[in-house]
Amino acid sequence: MAKMKFLCDEERCIECNACVTACKNEHEVPWGVNRRRVVTLDDGLPGEKSISVACMHCTDAPCQAVCPVDCFYTTEDGVVLHDKDICIGCGYCFYACPFGAPQYPQEGAFGSRGKMDKCTFCAGGPEEDHSHEELEKYGRNRLAEGKLPLCAEMCSTKSLLAGDGDVVSELFRNRVVRRQGRQEAWGWDTAYNVK
């Protein structure tokens, strides 16, 4: 089976936030929760870059390792999902994740933490595919429909790539080769000692 992965090409990202908007609209994500966000690196400095960040569906997911109730599971496609019925909202996954993917909606006047929410790679959840319960809790299951995540499909510059990890890495490798080793390609000067 293919291992699904995301990759954001910072050379192409124009910080339009189409990926963020597509995700929020497609899954009707609650207020205050952003399954995907655009982060600017070196803001205002020469060489400023932007990248789209969400759950990276890690092969050895730290969120899964620290969860005290084992609400996380990995599908055959390598997508890391969680079961909201089991989640107790403890926040361990939030602190373990290097990408800040787990999000908690603030509920009530005192901001009590609710059930964790995160990017599902548009793969739904543990409920039956295309059921009302799955749509209500996790959003639309585009993978079961044979489609890729909407955030990547809506990326106007195609900087956000999603799909089979081997295909995504080959696409990115071809882009770097086409750039012909420009200094702007991240890591190129380090890897090839370009002066």
Beta strands, then each sheet from edge to edge (+ up, - down):
strand 1: 4-8
strand 2: 37-41
strand 3: 49-53
strand 4: 72-74
strand 5: 80-82
strand 6: 106-107
strand 7: 112-113
strand 8: 160-164
sheet 1: 1+ 8-
sheet 2: 2+ 3-
sheet 3: 4+ 5-
sheet 4: 6+ 7-
end
